[in-house]
Amino acid sequence: MGIDIRHASLTLGNKVLLDNFSTSFKLGELTIILGPNGTGKSSLLKLISREWPCNGELIFYGKSTKDWKPEHLAESMGILPQSSSLTFAFTAREVVELGGLALSASQAELAEIASENMAKTDVLHLAGRLYPSLSGGEKQRVHLARVLTQIAKSPRDTILMLDEPTSALDIGHQHKTLSLAKEMAQAGSAVIAVIHDLNLAAQYADRILILNKGKIAADGIPTDVLTPEIIEEVYGWPVSVMPHPKGNYPVVLA
């Protein structure tokens, strides 16, 4: 059990963002969501996180959201948004430890948890730096460590949602971040990531969900979903697809 979405619709003003949308996200699986700009990818994460209300049914761990207290769900569900605005002169460590304010942990234990997650996201060496002085990619990794700290003592397998977690990262940190997401899924978490790089999705996803105009255009393993026909239909651009020479996943060439 992870997340079940049943017949959900989401409208903002006169724009239909998601239309009679149903799907599920399993524990132990990394799902990567792809699709053109403005097609409902981030909206889907906001629906799941209950940031935006929707018509339809949303179920976590086999229970309707109506039966969950927000504080209990926050123990197990972490969300990394596209952007995080923070102008206070906190250090990187203080930002990460903000994620643990609701944990039942001593200050020493919180510091240990924060350090562990900062090491995972390669920002431990930035612990004493002021957050506003960091680069965009460094800030992104600090916030990922904060989200991991929030769910560090979850009493159940976690749900982790990442909205464009690699957008500001160099190639090395892109792969480190998605490797971490894959490791968390293999350890039992339901991990959902929105990215734009089809080749990164092909390499790391257990499952790819392609959205187009608020609906599911394709859903399946990378080799089934990332085909020239599907990609051209969704993105309006011809591509070639071939097997990766060293891995069992496709490579997309535009």
Backbone bond lengths (Angstrom), bond angles and torsions (degrees), N, CA, C in turn:
res aa  C-N    CA-C-N  psi(-1)  N-CA   C-N-CA  omega(-1)  CA-C   N-CA-C  phi
1 M - - - 1.460 - - 1.523 110.03 -
2 G 1.294 116.57 140.44 1.451 122.66 176.89 1.514 109.36 -144.30
3 I 1.326 115.45 -98.53 1.458 121.61 179.43 1.521 108.78 -124.53
4 D 1.323 116.42 133.39 1.464 122.27 171.66 1.520 108.79 -121.77
5 I 1.315 116.03 129.19 1.463 122.48 175.47 1.517 107.06 -116.44
6 R 1.322 116.34 125.30 1.458 120.31 -175.35 1.520 110.96 -125.78
7 H 1.315 115.58 114.75 1.468 123.60 173.46 1.530 111.83 52.64
8 A 1.314 115.49 49.13 1.465 120.56 -178.43 1.526 110.37 -90.85
9 S 1.308 115.22 137.53 1.460 121.64 174.01 1.515 108.38 -127.30
10 L 1.318 115.45 141.33 1.461 121.04 -177.32 1.515 108.15 -136.13
11 T 1.331 116.05 122.69 1.462 121.79 -178.08 1.515 109.31 -126.60
12 L 1.323 116.00 135.37 1.460 121.86 176.66 1.517 107.44 -123.33
13 G 1.347 115.83 109.98 1.459 119.42 -172.95 1.519 109.24 65.92
14 N 1.331 115.77 -124.29 1.460 120.41 177.65 1.525 112.65 -99.02
15 K 1.332 116.62 3.30 1.467 120.74 -175.69 1.524 110.57 -97.60
16 V 1.306 116.08 125.78 1.462 121.82 175.23 1.526 108.04 -85.06
17 L 1.335 116.76 113.95 1.461 121.48 -177.72 1.525 112.01 -88.96
18 L 1.316 116.84 -40.24 1.463 122.37 175.74 1.520 107.76 -136.17
19 D 1.329 116.57 135.32 1.457 120.57 -170.89 1.527 110.33 -124.47
20 N 1.355 115.94 109.63 1.470 121.78 178.60 1.527 110.46 46.72
21 F 1.312 114.95 57.07 1.464 123.20 -167.93 1.520 110.32 -95.37
22 S 1.328 116.23 127.29 1.468 121.06 177.04 1.523 109.22 -134.49
23 T 1.319 116.18 132.74 1.463 121.81 173.95 1.516 108.27 -167.13
24 S 1.323 116.70 178.50 1.461 121.10 176.57 1.520 108.98 -143.20
25 F 1.332 115.03 158.07 1.459 122.10 178.33 1.524 107.57 -129.76
26 K 1.325 115.93 121.63 1.456 121.06 -173.40 1.522 111.85 -88.88
27 L 1.322 115.42 147.24 1.452 120.24 166.83 1.531 108.63 -64.19
28 G 1.327 116.26 144.19 1.453 120.20 -179.83 1.510 114.52 82.10
29 E 1.334 117.03 17.68 1.462 120.53 -176.13 1.524 110.43 -138.70
30 L 1.335 116.27 137.48 1.461 122.41 172.58 1.521 108.27 -98.44
31 T 1.320 115.62 111.26 1.461 121.96 176.28 1.515 108.61 -102.81
32 I 1.324 116.66 126.63 1.461 120.95 175.60 1.522 108.43 -109.27
33 I 1.329 115.05 129.55 1.459 122.08 -178.22 1.522 108.98 -100.47
34 L 1.321 115.45 125.80 1.456 122.77 178.85 1.525 109.78 -119.03
35 G 1.324 115.67 167.91 1.455 120.74 175.42 1.509 111.15 151.22
36 P 1.328 117.53 162.92 1.460 121.21 179.43 1.524 111.79 -63.10
37 N 1.319 115.44 167.16 1.462 120.48 176.03 1.527 110.10 -59.97
38 G 1.332 115.62 140.92 1.457 120.75 174.45 1.508 114.99 71.15
39 T 1.325 117.17 24.50 1.460 119.41 -175.37 1.523 113.79 -104.32
40 G 1.352 117.41 2.26 1.458 119.84 173.86 1.514 115.97 110.86
41 K 1.332 118.06 7.83 1.473 119.92 -176.81 1.528 111.70 -66.64
42 S 1.329 116.45 -55.51 1.470 119.73 178.88 1.520 110.91 -66.84
43 S 1.324 116.37 -32.73 1.470 120.19 177.72 1.520 110.85 -61.52
44 L 1.325 116.63 -37.17 1.466 120.26 178.44 1.522 110.75 -63.30
45 L 1.332 117.39 -42.27 1.467 119.57 177.88 1.523 110.89 -65.10
46 K 1.329 117.04 -38.60 1.466 119.73 178.54 1.522 111.38 -67.26
47 L 1.313 116.50 -31.54 1.466 119.98 174.73 1.524 110.13 -66.79
48 I 1.334 116.22 -47.36 1.467 119.97 -178.69 1.529 110.93 -62.83
49 S 1.327 116.46 -40.02 1.467 120.36 -178.64 1.524 112.43 -78.23
50 R 1.324 116.05 -4.62 1.471 123.42 179.60 1.527 112.07 67.06
51 E 1.322 116.26 20.17 1.460 119.76 172.73 1.525 110.11 -67.67
52 W 1.331 116.00 -35.77 1.459 121.86 176.17 1.522 108.82 -116.61
53 P 1.328 117.79 133.98 1.465 120.45 178.26 1.527 110.74 -73.46
54 C 1.316 115.54 156.36 1.461 118.94 179.18 1.517 109.64 -145.80
55 N 1.314 114.58 160.62 1.454 120.33 168.72 1.524 107.40 -88.67
56 G 1.301 116.66 136.62 1.457 119.92 -178.16 1.517 110.21 127.33
57 E 1.310 115.68 -171.25 1.463 121.07 -175.73 1.521 110.06 -118.86
58 L 1.336 115.35 134.09 1.458 122.65 -179.97 1.526 107.89 -124.56
59 I 1.334 116.51 123.50 1.461 121.92 -173.14 1.524 109.38 -126.00
60 F 1.340 116.23 128.01 1.459 122.53 175.89 1.525 109.04 -114.82
61 Y 1.314 116.99 129.88 1.466 121.92 176.46 1.529 111.58 51.79
62 G 1.321 116.35 36.31 1.453 120.51 177.27 1.513 115.65 82.08
63 K 1.340 118.15 2.51 1.466 122.13 -179.60 1.522 110.01 -122.72
64 S 1.307 115.91 139.02 1.459 120.68 176.54 1.523 110.38 -61.44
65 T 1.321 116.40 148.58 1.468 119.81 177.70 1.525 111.40 -58.30
66 K 1.304 117.35 -25.05 1.463 120.54 179.03 1.529 111.54 -64.38
67 D 1.335 116.37 -22.25 1.464 120.90 -177.60 1.525 113.07 -97.03
68 W 1.332 116.93 5.10 1.468 121.18 -179.64 1.518 110.76 -106.63
69 K 1.323 116.45 137.01 1.453 120.29 167.05 1.525 107.76 -81.62
70 P 1.335 118.20 136.45 1.469 120.31 -176.48 1.520 113.44 -53.82
71 E 1.342 116.99 -38.98 1.463 119.39 -177.24 1.531 111.87 -67.86
72 H 1.339 117.17 -30.92 1.459 120.10 178.34 1.529 110.80 -73.79
73 L 1.321 116.31 -38.55 1.456 119.71 178.16 1.522 111.22 -68.07
74 A 1.336 116.76 -35.22 1.472 120.93 -179.78 1.524 112.11 -65.12
75 E 1.339 117.27 -22.46 1.468 120.48 176.83 1.523 111.72 -64.27
76 S 1.335 115.47 -27.95 1.463 119.83 -170.27 1.521 114.02 -117.89
77 M 1.335 117.73 -8.76 1.459 120.29 -175.63 1.522 110.14 -121.84
78 G 1.325 116.53 117.54 1.456 121.97 178.94 1.515 110.89 -113.07
79 I 1.335 116.38 141.99 1.459 121.98 -176.12 1.518 109.61 -130.98
80 L 1.326 116.23 122.19 1.461 121.81 172.65 1.521 107.54 -102.04
81 P 1.344 118.64 108.12 1.469 120.12 -178.86 1.518 111.87 -74.62
82 Q 1.336 115.30 170.19 1.467 120.31 177.97 1.516 111.55 -58.52
83 S 1.314 116.14 -42.03 1.464 120.48 -179.87 1.516 108.80 -141.38
84 S 1.319 115.54 147.98 1.463 121.69 -179.64 1.522 107.98 -130.27
85 S 1.319 115.97 115.31 1.461 120.84 -177.40 1.525 109.85 -90.70
86 L 1.322 115.50 124.88 1.461 120.87 178.56 1.523 107.80 -151.65
87 T 1.327 116.41 115.50 1.469 120.06 -175.29 1.519 112.75 -108.82
88 F 1.337 117.66 -8.99 1.458 119.86 179.54 1.529 109.99 -70.00
89 A 1.318 115.62 150.40 1.468 120.63 -175.99 1.524 111.28 -84.04
90 F 1.340 116.34 55.91 1.453 120.98 172.89 1.526 109.14 -78.37
91 T 1.313 116.20 153.27 1.457 119.07 169.87 1.526 109.10 -76.88
92 A 1.317 115.95 164.87 1.462 120.04 177.58 1.527 110.62 -58.55
93 R 1.329 117.73 -41.54 1.464 120.53 178.77 1.524 110.87 -61.93
94 E 1.323 117.94 -42.82 1.467 120.26 -179.47 1.523 111.07 -63.01
95 V 1.326 117.52 -37.17 1.463 120.36 177.06 1.528 110.09 -63.30
96 V 1.310 116.86 -45.17 1.469 120.41 179.92 1.526 110.49 -63.32
97 E 1.319 117.20 -41.69 1.465 120.36 -178.42 1.528 112.28 -69.80
98 L 1.327 118.20 -19.05 1.464 120.02 173.27 1.529 110.65 -58.76
99 G 1.322 116.15 -31.38 1.458 119.50 178.51 1.512 113.43 -65.82
100 G 1.316 117.27 -19.30 1.459 120.70 -177.27 1.506 115.03 -103.27
101 L 1.333 117.63 13.11 1.465 119.81 -176.49 1.525 112.64 -61.13
102 A 1.331 116.65 -31.32 1.471 119.62 -178.54 1.525 112.81 -91.07
103 L 1.330 117.62 -1.59 1.461 119.83 179.93 1.523 111.11 -73.46
104 S 1.313 115.39 146.89 1.465 119.99 171.23 1.522 107.31 -84.28
105 A 1.325 115.16 81.43 1.464 120.34 -174.69 1.515 109.53 -145.75
106 S 1.318 115.96 144.13 1.460 120.45 173.11 1.520 108.96 -70.45
107 Q 1.324 116.24 166.71 1.455 119.77 178.68 1.523 111.08 -61.03
108 A 1.326 116.35 -38.24 1.464 120.01 179.28 1.526 111.05 -66.07
109 E 1.335 116.25 -41.56 1.466 119.58 179.38 1.520 110.73 -67.49
110 L 1.343 116.77 -40.71 1.459 120.37 177.96 1.521 110.76 -61.35
111 A 1.328 116.49 -41.76 1.465 120.24 178.82 1.525 110.54 -61.86
112 E 1.334 116.28 -38.52 1.468 120.27 179.44 1.527 110.94 -67.56
113 I 1.339 116.33 -42.89 1.466 120.77 178.58 1.523 110.25 -62.85
114 A 1.331 115.93 -44.27 1.462 120.31 179.82 1.523 110.99 -62.13
115 S 1.315 116.67 -43.76 1.468 120.24 179.93 1.525 111.15 -61.94
116 E 1.321 116.05 -41.22 1.466 120.16 179.65 1.527 110.85 -61.20
117 N 1.332 116.45 -43.66 1.460 119.60 -178.22 1.520 112.24 -75.74
118 M 1.320 117.60 -30.09 1.462 120.03 174.38 1.524 110.58 -67.66
119 A 1.319 116.58 -34.55 1.466 119.64 175.74 1.530 110.50 -66.64
120 K 1.329 116.71 -39.78 1.465 120.63 179.56 1.522 111.84 -61.81
121 T 1.337 117.14 -35.52 1.464 120.94 -177.56 1.526 112.46 -99.93
122 D 1.319 116.65 9.15 1.465 123.54 175.41 1.532 112.41 60.81
123 V 1.334 116.49 46.49 1.470 120.16 174.80 1.524 111.91 -128.48
124 L 1.326 117.92 9.09 1.459 119.39 -177.98 1.524 111.04 -61.49
125 H 1.327 116.66 -34.15 1.468 119.72 179.22 1.526 112.40 -70.42
126 L 1.338 116.64 -10.00 1.466 121.76 178.72 1.525 111.84 -100.57
127 A 1.320 118.08 8.35 1.466 122.12 -170.75 1.518 113.05 -53.08
128 G 1.315 118.33 -39.71 1.457 121.38 -176.61 1.511 114.85 -90.82
129 R 1.326 117.05 -2.59 1.467 120.60 -179.69 1.521 110.48 -76.30
130 L 1.337 116.70 145.55 1.457 120.65 174.57 1.525 109.36 -71.41
131 Y 1.321 115.28 133.58 1.462 120.37 -175.71 1.531 112.97 -55.24
132 P 1.354 120.35 -45.12 1.470 118.66 -178.14 1.523 114.08 -61.68
133 S 1.329 117.99 -19.02 1.465 120.71 -178.09 1.528 112.85 -85.82
134 L 1.329 117.29 -4.61 1.462 120.59 -176.24 1.525 111.13 -81.41
135 S 1.320 115.81 156.96 1.463 120.78 174.51 1.525 109.64 -73.06
136 G 1.340 116.12 168.86 1.457 119.77 179.76 1.514 112.86 -59.83
137 G 1.329 116.59 -42.15 1.459 119.75 179.32 1.513 112.72 -67.92
138 E 1.330 116.90 -37.39 1.465 120.50 177.67 1.525 110.59 -65.56
139 K 1.332 116.76 -41.27 1.471 120.15 177.28 1.525 110.90 -61.50
140 Q 1.321 115.92 -41.30 1.458 120.22 -179.56 1.529 110.94 -60.98
141 R 1.309 116.33 -41.64 1.466 120.61 -179.61 1.525 111.93 -72.83
142 V 1.329 117.62 -32.72 1.469 121.01 174.41 1.524 109.77 -62.56
143 H 1.324 116.77 -43.96 1.466 119.19 -179.41 1.525 111.70 -68.94
144 L 1.315 117.79 -32.25 1.462 118.96 174.68 1.523 110.10 -63.81
145 A 1.327 117.33 -41.40 1.469 120.59 176.17 1.525 110.86 -62.34
146 R 1.328 117.25 -37.19 1.470 121.13 177.51 1.530 110.91 -62.59
147 V 1.329 116.55 -44.61 1.465 120.60 -179.78 1.529 110.58 -64.94
148 L 1.316 117.03 -41.06 1.468 120.21 178.20 1.525 111.44 -64.51
149 T 1.320 116.58 -34.14 1.463 120.80 177.24 1.525 110.79 -66.68
150 Q 1.321 116.57 -37.61 1.468 121.10 -179.75 1.524 111.85 -58.59
151 I 1.330 117.33 -38.94 1.469 120.87 -174.64 1.533 112.42 -103.30
152 A 1.337 116.08 14.96 1.470 120.38 -172.67 1.524 113.36 -65.41
153 K 1.332 118.25 -27.07 1.467 120.40 -177.89 1.526 111.45 -115.21
154 S 1.324 115.84 31.88 1.460 120.10 -179.55 1.526 110.97 -59.80
155 P 1.345 117.32 136.63 1.467 119.82 177.60 1.524 112.90 -78.48
156 R 1.324 117.19 -1.78 1.474 121.62 -179.53 1.527 108.66 -142.58
157 D 1.326 117.19 170.47 1.462 120.58 175.72 1.527 109.20 -58.56
158 T 1.323 115.80 141.44 1.459 119.82 -169.30 1.526 112.72 -91.18
159 I 1.334 113.65 162.16 1.458 123.10 170.82 1.521 106.43 -115.08
160 L 1.327 116.66 122.73 1.461 121.53 -177.93 1.519 108.69 -122.73
161 M 1.340 116.31 122.83 1.461 121.92 179.17 1.521 109.47 -115.30
162 L 1.324 115.80 128.70 1.458 122.34 -174.85 1.527 108.77 -125.32
163 D 1.330 116.35 113.71 1.466 120.69 -178.77 1.527 109.21 -98.58
164 E 1.311 115.67 103.79 1.469 123.79 -177.93 1.538 111.86 53.16
165 P 1.334 117.22 56.76 1.471 120.78 -175.35 1.520 114.08 -70.86
166 T 1.336 117.46 -12.56 1.470 120.39 -177.61 1.520 112.69 -109.38
167 S 1.331 118.13 6.22 1.471 120.98 -170.11 1.519 113.40 -62.55
168 A 1.339 118.23 -31.51 1.467 121.14 -177.18 1.524 112.70 -108.03
169 L 1.332 116.84 11.08 1.462 119.92 -170.58 1.526 112.50 -101.14
170 D 1.334 115.18 149.47 1.457 121.03 171.33 1.526 108.98 -73.24
171 I 1.327 115.85 169.95 1.465 120.02 -172.66 1.531 112.36 -59.29
172 G 1.329 117.22 -38.61 1.460 119.39 -179.86 1.511 112.03 -64.40
173 H 1.328 116.61 -45.87 1.463 119.67 -179.01 1.528 112.06 -74.29
174 Q 1.333 118.19 -25.68 1.460 119.36 172.18 1.529 110.12 -59.65
175 H 1.311 115.57 -47.87 1.465 119.26 -178.03 1.528 111.40 -70.63
176 K 1.322 117.82 -37.19 1.466 120.08 177.52 1.527 110.86 -63.53
177 T 1.332 116.49 -40.51 1.467 120.13 -179.14 1.521 111.17 -66.35
178 L 1.322 117.58 -45.44 1.460 119.37 -179.81 1.523 111.89 -73.41
179 S 1.327 117.68 -28.24 1.469 119.95 172.41 1.522 110.44 -64.06
180 L 1.334 116.75 -40.25 1.461 121.25 177.00 1.525 110.56 -64.29
181 A 1.332 116.81 -42.81 1.464 120.59 177.19 1.528 110.69 -60.28
182 K 1.320 116.42 -41.40 1.469 120.98 179.36 1.529 110.56 -65.46
183 E 1.329 116.71 -41.73 1.464 120.55 178.64 1.524 111.00 -61.89
184 M 1.332 116.76 -40.52 1.464 119.50 179.46 1.521 110.90 -65.32
185 A 1.329 116.83 -39.54 1.460 119.67 177.10 1.526 110.78 -64.05
186 Q 1.308 116.57 -42.79 1.468 119.93 179.42 1.525 111.86 -64.45
187 A 1.342 116.34 -24.92 1.466 120.97 177.86 1.525 112.30 -85.53
188 G 1.349 117.80 -2.27 1.457 120.21 174.70 1.504 116.74 120.89
189 S 1.320 118.56 -5.79 1.463 120.82 -178.79 1.529 111.05 -79.08
190 A 1.322 115.24 153.92 1.463 121.04 165.78 1.520 106.59 -92.71
191 V 1.322 117.16 113.21 1.458 121.70 -177.31 1.525 108.42 -113.25
192 I 1.332 115.38 127.97 1.463 121.91 -179.50 1.517 107.32 -124.96
193 A 1.326 116.76 121.38 1.462 120.61 -177.49 1.519 110.14 -127.31
194 V 1.327 115.44 135.16 1.462 122.10 171.69 1.520 107.72 -100.03
195 I 1.330 117.25 122.08 1.456 120.75 174.03 1.527 108.35 -139.70
196 H 1.338 116.06 172.51 1.465 120.61 178.57 1.522 112.81 -111.10
197 D 1.317 118.07 -16.05 1.457 121.70 -175.47 1.528 110.04 -83.21
198 L 1.324 115.80 108.37 1.464 120.30 -176.97 1.524 111.92 -63.54
199 N 1.321 117.20 -33.28 1.463 119.48 -177.93 1.522 112.37 -74.08
200 L 1.335 117.56 -35.89 1.459 119.24 173.03 1.525 110.42 -64.02
201 A 1.333 116.00 -41.42 1.464 119.83 177.96 1.525 110.55 -60.80
202 A 1.320 116.61 -43.12 1.465 120.64 -178.95 1.519 111.67 -61.53
203 Q 1.325 116.44 -36.29 1.462 120.68 -175.00 1.525 112.76 -77.00
204 Y 1.343 117.37 -34.55 1.466 119.31 -169.54 1.530 114.97 -110.51
205 A 1.308 118.75 -23.44 1.462 120.16 -171.96 1.523 112.33 -73.33
206 D 1.326 116.09 138.87 1.458 120.94 164.17 1.524 109.33 -77.35
207 R 1.319 114.22 -33.37 1.463 121.66 -176.91 1.526 107.97 -144.52
208 I 1.320 116.45 140.69 1.461 121.43 175.49 1.520 108.51 -117.49
209 L 1.325 115.01 132.12 1.456 122.62 176.67 1.529 106.78 -116.30
210 I 1.327 117.17 115.97 1.462 120.97 179.37 1.520 108.75 -102.96
211 L 1.333 115.56 124.21 1.458 121.21 178.31 1.522 110.18 -103.13
212 N 1.322 115.31 147.94 1.462 121.34 174.43 1.520 108.37 -152.04
213 K 1.321 115.23 120.68 1.469 122.00 178.35 1.524 111.62 56.61
214 G 1.335 115.48 41.79 1.455 120.25 174.21 1.508 115.68 78.48
215 K 1.329 116.97 8.29 1.458 120.59 179.93 1.524 109.91 -131.45
216 I 1.333 115.61 164.55 1.459 120.83 178.63 1.525 109.04 -79.53
217 A 1.340 115.77 119.20 1.462 121.07 177.97 1.517 111.68 -92.09
218 A 1.324 116.76 -29.96 1.467 121.31 178.76 1.518 108.59 -160.54
219 D 1.326 116.12 149.94 1.463 121.37 -176.48 1.524 108.18 -154.00
220 G 1.342 116.13 120.53 1.452 118.34 178.95 1.510 112.19 164.16
221 I 1.326 116.20 -167.11 1.458 120.36 178.52 1.530 109.03 -73.30
222 P 1.335 117.91 157.93 1.468 120.27 -174.35 1.525 114.69 -53.13
223 T 1.330 118.68 -42.57 1.461 119.81 -176.91 1.526 112.67 -66.78
224 D 1.324 117.50 -25.50 1.466 120.83 179.18 1.523 112.31 -85.22
225 V 1.324 116.42 -28.97 1.466 121.08 -171.74 1.524 112.44 -95.51
226 L 1.316 116.81 -38.52 1.467 119.98 -176.08 1.525 109.88 -89.22
227 T 1.314 114.63 75.06 1.462 121.94 176.94 1.523 108.87 -111.72
228 P 1.339 118.36 156.07 1.469 119.75 178.57 1.523 112.70 -56.60
229 E 1.337 116.55 -38.12 1.460 119.92 -176.85 1.526 111.54 -66.56
230 I 1.332 116.67 -46.98 1.467 119.97 -178.82 1.520 110.67 -66.62
231 I 1.324 117.16 -44.31 1.469 120.04 -177.24 1.519 110.79 -63.65
232 E 1.334 117.95 -43.96 1.468 119.49 -179.84 1.524 111.13 -66.44
233 E 1.322 116.77 -38.03 1.463 119.41 179.41 1.529 111.38 -64.52
234 V 1.331 117.10 -40.44 1.464 121.13 -176.10 1.523 111.94 -79.95
235 Y 1.323 116.65 -44.76 1.464 120.85 -173.16 1.530 113.64 -97.56
236 G 1.333 116.85 -12.01 1.458 119.23 179.99 1.510 113.92 69.90
237 W 1.338 117.02 30.05 1.465 120.98 -178.14 1.529 109.45 -144.36
238 P 1.341 117.58 131.45 1.464 119.70 -179.14 1.526 111.99 -72.90
239 V 1.305 116.57 141.89 1.468 122.23 179.00 1.522 109.45 -138.80
240 S 1.320 114.19 164.68 1.460 121.37 168.42 1.522 107.77 -113.02
241 V 1.307 116.74 146.37 1.465 121.98 179.25 1.524 108.18 -128.91
242 M 1.333 115.77 131.86 1.460 120.48 179.23 1.522 109.43 -140.72
243 P 1.321 118.01 161.10 1.467 120.05 177.63 1.528 110.93 -69.39
244 H 1.316 115.87 143.65 1.463 119.55 174.06 1.533 108.81 -68.51
245 P 1.336 117.76 136.58 1.471 118.96 -175.75 1.523 114.63 -65.71
246 K 1.347 117.08 -21.65 1.463 119.14 -176.46 1.526 113.35 -120.46
247 G 1.320 117.30 2.79 1.460 119.02 -177.27 1.512 111.10 -143.63
248 N 1.319 116.12 161.62 1.461 121.85 -178.15 1.527 110.20 -92.21
249 Y 1.318 116.20 59.38 1.461 121.32 178.42 1.525 108.58 -152.68
250 P 1.335 117.41 158.56 1.463 120.19 -175.94 1.525 112.81 -82.05
251 V 1.331 115.16 158.57 1.461 123.27 173.01 1.522 107.28 -120.08
252 V 1.332 116.15 130.72 1.461 121.96 -178.43 1.524 109.09 -102.93
253 L 1.330 116.10 125.64 1.464 122.27 178.50 1.519 108.87 -117.01
254 A 1.336 116.50 123.14 1.466 120.58 -179.54 1.522 110.08 -98.54
